[in-house]
Amino acid sequence: MTDVGGIAGEALRNFIERIERLEEEKKALADDIKDVFAESKAHGFDVKIMRQLIRLRKMEDDARKEMDALLDVYAHALGMERG
């Protein structure tokens, strides 16, 4: 293994190449997701709302309930009606 200035060149190259491959996979997945959103939009679905639902589904139930309660409080403070 080549050691330059305390850095193992081969190990570094392996890490960099693995990261590059993962970045390529990540881009391919992002492109696939973009395609699915485009397809759903073509079927009449609102992509903005779908993104919001995905964000909500990632949240823990307690965090989602707390956020919803705060939205109600803030909306009420502004004189807005919610659901």
N, CA, C and O of each residue as an XYZ file, in Angstrom:
332
protein
N       0.845     -1.173      0.000
C       0.000      0.000      0.000
C       0.897      1.246      0.000
O       1.830      1.335      0.798
N       0.624      2.189     -0.875
C       1.400      3.410     -0.955
C       1.053      4.304      0.225
O      -0.117      4.570      0.499
N       2.083      4.759      0.914
C       1.886      5.620      2.080
C       2.570      6.946      1.804
O       3.798      7.020      1.761
N       1.785      7.986      1.619
C       2.327      9.305      1.318
C       1.885     10.270      2.404
O       0.694     10.540      2.566
N       2.845     10.781      3.137
C       2.518     11.744      4.190
C       1.589     11.168      5.236
O       0.777     11.892      5.811
N       1.697      9.871      5.492
C       0.851      9.230      6.499
C      -0.512      8.808      5.979
O      -1.353      8.346      6.751
N      -0.744      8.962      4.664
C      -2.029      8.587      4.079
C      -1.838      7.350      3.218
O      -1.000      7.331      2.316
N      -2.617      6.320      3.502
C      -2.568      5.080      2.734
C      -3.327      5.302      1.434
O      -4.558      5.332      1.423
N      -2.590      5.456      0.339
C      -3.173      5.812     -0.947
C      -4.216      4.846     -1.454
O      -5.272      5.268     -1.925
N      -3.943      3.558     -1.367
C      -4.887      2.556     -1.889
C      -6.197      2.563     -1.105
O      -7.277      2.482     -1.690
N      -6.099      2.659      0.212
C      -7.309      2.696      1.042
C      -8.120      3.948      0.720
O      -9.345      3.891      0.614
N      -7.435      5.070      0.567
C      -8.120      6.316      0.233
C      -8.813      6.200     -1.121
O      -9.964      6.612     -1.267
N      -8.121      5.641     -2.106
C      -8.698      5.458     -3.442
C      -9.949      4.587     -3.364
O     -10.949      4.886     -4.016
N      -9.904      3.519     -2.579
C     -11.062      2.629     -2.428
C     -12.257      3.365     -1.830
O     -13.387      3.212     -2.293
N     -11.997      4.165     -0.795
C     -13.089      4.924     -0.192
C     -13.687      5.912     -1.196
O     -14.907      6.015     -1.323
N     -12.830      6.627     -1.897
C     -13.295      7.609     -2.872
C     -14.121      6.928     -3.961
O     -15.183      7.430     -4.330
N     -13.654      5.800     -4.476
C     -14.383      5.091     -5.526
C     -15.721      4.566     -5.030
O     -16.709      4.597     -5.764
N     -15.763      4.080     -3.779
C     -17.038      3.622     -3.221
C     -18.022      4.777     -3.110
O     -19.200      4.636     -3.440
N     -17.531      5.923     -2.641
C     -18.395      7.097     -2.513
C     -18.897      7.529     -3.884
O     -20.069      7.873     -4.036
N     -18.024      7.514     -4.874
C     -18.437      7.896     -6.230
C     -19.521      6.967     -6.771
O     -20.479      7.420     -7.397
N     -19.364      5.667     -6.529
C     -20.396      4.711     -6.983
C     -21.718      4.968     -6.272
O     -22.779      4.935     -6.895
N     -21.654      5.222     -4.979
C     -22.879      5.506     -4.222
C     -23.532      6.799     -4.691
O     -24.758      6.889     -4.754
N     -22.718      7.801     -5.019
C     -23.261      9.059     -5.547
C     -23.982      8.814     -6.871
O     -25.033      9.404     -7.121
N     -23.427      7.948     -7.719
C     -24.078      7.596     -8.986
C     -25.413      6.905     -8.730
O     -26.412      7.208     -9.383
N     -25.425      5.972     -7.772
C     -26.665      5.274     -7.421
C     -27.694      6.261     -6.869
O     -28.882      6.173     -7.181
N     -27.222      7.204     -6.044
C     -28.120      8.190     -5.459
C     -28.758      9.045     -6.552
O     -29.952      9.341     -6.491
N     -27.972      9.442     -7.548
C     -28.501     10.230     -8.654
C     -29.521      9.419     -9.444
O     -30.566      9.943     -9.831
N     -29.222      8.137     -9.687
C     -30.163      7.286    -10.419
C     -31.474      7.167     -9.649
O     -32.549      7.225    -10.245
N     -31.394      7.001     -8.327
C     -32.605      6.918     -7.510
C     -33.378      8.233     -7.533
O     -34.606      8.232     -7.615
N     -32.663      9.352     -7.460
C     -33.330     10.654     -7.511
C     -34.047     10.831     -8.848
O     -35.150     11.374     -8.900
N     -33.418     10.374     -9.925
C     -34.057     10.446    -11.241
C     -35.308      9.569    -11.286
O     -36.324      9.959    -11.860
N     -35.229      8.386    -10.681
C     -36.394      7.495    -10.632
C     -37.536      8.132     -9.851
O     -38.693      8.055    -10.264
N     -37.215      8.759     -8.731
C     -38.236      9.422     -7.918
C     -38.877     10.555     -8.709
O     -40.095     10.728     -8.684
N     -38.054     11.322     -9.408
C     -38.564     12.409    -10.244
C     -39.527     11.868    -11.295
O     -40.565     12.473    -11.559
N     -39.184     10.733    -11.891
C     -40.052     10.109    -12.893
C     -41.390      9.685    -12.290
O     -42.436      9.850    -12.918
N     -41.357      9.140    -11.077
C     -42.600      8.704    -10.421
C     -43.483      9.913    -10.119
O     -44.700      9.853    -10.297
N     -42.874     11.007     -9.664
C     -43.661     12.222     -9.427
C     -44.274     12.729    -10.728
O     -45.435     13.138    -10.750
N     -43.503     12.704    -11.806
C     -44.027     13.156    -13.106
C     -45.183     12.268    -13.552
O     -46.184     12.758    -14.074
N     -45.042     10.970    -13.346
C     -46.114     10.034    -13.722
C     -47.365     10.286    -12.887
O     -48.478     10.277    -13.411
N     -47.180     10.510    -11.585
C     -48.338     10.761    -10.720
C     -49.022     12.071    -11.112
O     -50.248     12.173    -11.082
N     -48.214     13.074    -11.481
C     -48.790     14.348    -11.926
C     -49.598     14.154    -13.203
O     -50.657     14.760    -13.366
N     -49.108     13.313    -14.107
C     -49.825     13.024    -15.350
C     -51.158     12.334    -15.075
O     -52.082     12.411    -15.884
N     -51.251     11.657    -13.926
C     -52.501     10.996    -13.536
C     -53.395     11.924    -12.709
O     -54.427     11.494    -12.195
N     -53.000     13.196    -12.582
C     -53.855     14.174    -11.916
C     -53.580     14.406    -10.444
O     -54.325     15.138     -9.792
N     -52.533     13.807     -9.901
C     -52.229     14.008     -8.488
C     -51.407     15.273     -8.299
O     -50.633     15.655     -9.177
N     -51.576     15.922     -7.150
C     -50.854     17.141     -6.814
C     -49.529     16.743     -6.159
O     -49.508     16.222     -5.044
N     -48.436     16.992     -6.861
C     -47.109     16.573     -6.405
C     -46.712     17.276     -5.113
O     -46.086     16.668     -4.245
N     -47.065     18.536     -4.979
C     -46.737     19.285     -3.770
C     -47.370     18.630     -2.542
O     -46.730     18.494     -1.499
N     -48.616     18.234     -2.679
C     -49.318     17.578     -1.569
C     -48.720     16.197     -1.305
O     -48.585     15.781     -0.154
N     -48.367     15.498     -2.366
C     -47.735     14.184     -2.185
C     -46.422     14.306     -1.412
O     -46.140     13.495     -0.529
N     -45.621     15.319     -1.744
C     -44.352     15.540     -1.029
C     -44.617     15.831      0.446
O     -43.889     15.367      1.324
N     -45.659     16.599      0.701
C     -46.018     16.926      2.080
C     -46.438     15.657      2.837
O     -46.055     15.460      3.991
N     -47.223     14.807      2.180
C     -47.639     13.550      2.808
C     -46.447     12.651      3.109
O     -46.394     12.019      4.165
N     -45.507     12.592      2.201
C     -44.304     11.779      2.415
C     -43.539     12.308      3.624
O     -43.071     11.534      4.459
N     -43.416     13.633      3.713
C     -42.743     14.249      4.853
C     -43.459     13.894      6.154
O     -42.815     13.562      7.149
N     -44.799     13.964      6.145
C     -45.580     13.640      7.342
C     -45.444     12.174      7.729
O     -45.355     11.847      8.913
N     -45.428     11.289      6.734
C     -45.326      9.847      7.022
C     -43.978      9.479      7.627
O     -43.865      8.466      8.318
N     -42.949     10.296      7.374
C     -41.628     10.033      7.945
C     -41.558     10.417      9.415
O     -40.688      9.951     10.149
N     -42.480     11.269      9.834
C     -42.460     11.769     11.213
C     -43.029     10.737     12.178
O     -43.878      9.923     11.817
N     -42.543     10.791     13.405
C     -43.118      9.983     14.474
C     -44.521     10.521     14.767
O     -44.792     11.706     14.571
N     -45.401      9.646     15.236
C     -46.785     10.054     15.515
C     -46.852     11.232     16.482
O     -47.600     12.183     16.253
N     -46.071     11.171     17.565
C     -46.101     12.249     18.560
C     -45.637     13.574     17.965
O     -46.224     14.622     18.237
N     -44.593     13.526     17.163
C     -44.078     14.750     16.541
C     -45.102     15.324     15.568
O     -45.276     16.540     15.486
N     -45.773     14.448     14.834
C     -46.789     14.893     13.885
C     -47.976     15.522     14.624
O     -48.493     16.557     14.202
N     -48.405     14.896     15.725
C     -49.521     15.446     16.504
C     -49.150     16.793     17.119
O     -49.965     17.716     17.144
N     -47.918     16.901     17.613
C     -47.467     18.162     18.197
C     -47.431     19.262     17.137
O     -47.861     20.387     17.392
N     -46.920     18.937     15.952
C     -46.871     19.912     14.872
C     -48.279     20.344     14.477
O     -48.534     21.527     14.256
N     -49.183     19.385     14.391
C     -50.565     19.686     14.022
C     -51.220     20.591     15.056
O     -51.942     21.522     14.701
N     -50.971     20.320     16.334
C     -51.539     21.140     17.405
C     -50.987     22.560     17.334
O     -51.733     23.526     17.494
N     -49.679     22.690     17.095
C     -49.079     24.020     16.982
C     -49.612     24.772     15.767
O     -49.833     25.982     15.828
N     -49.816     24.064     14.678
C     -50.401     24.707     13.494
C     -51.789     25.245     13.813
O     -52.145     26.346     13.393
N     -52.577     24.463     14.562
C     -53.912     24.920     14.966
C     -53.833     26.176     15.831
O     -54.585     27.128     15.627
N     -52.912     26.169     16.802
C     -52.757     27.315     17.701
C     -52.335     28.551     16.910
O     -52.900     29.629     17.090
N     -51.344     28.394     16.035
C     -50.846     29.528     15.251
C     -51.920     30.030     14.286
O     -52.101     31.238     14.130
N     -52.625     29.112     13.642
C     -53.680     29.510     12.712
C     -54.781     30.254     13.452
O     -55.291     31.262     12.965
N     -55.146     29.760     14.621
C     -56.175     30.423     15.429
C     -55.715     31.826     15.815
O     -56.509     32.767     15.786
N     -54.431     31.976     16.179
C     -53.889     33.280     16.557
C     -53.966     34.267     15.397
O     -54.060     35.476     15.610
N     -53.927     33.751     14.169
C     -54.014     34.597     12.972
C     -55.433     34.727     12.457
O     -55.670     35.361     11.429
N     -56.387     34.123     13.175
C     -57.779     34.207     12.759
C     -58.112     33.303     11.579
O     -59.052     33.566     10.829
N     -57.344     32.252     11.423
C     -57.556     31.320     10.309
C     -58.261     30.083     10.830
O     -58.068     29.674     11.975
N     -59.075     29.497      9.978
C     -59.745     28.237     10.302
C     -58.943     27.097      9.705
O     -58.463     27.193      8.576
N     -58.797     26.017     10.461
C     -58.147     24.810      9.952
C     -59.115     23.661     10.086
O     -59.744     23.466     11.126
N     -59.219     22.898      9.002
C     -59.988     21.669      8.942
C     -61.044     21.583      9.918
O     -61.764     20.585      9.963
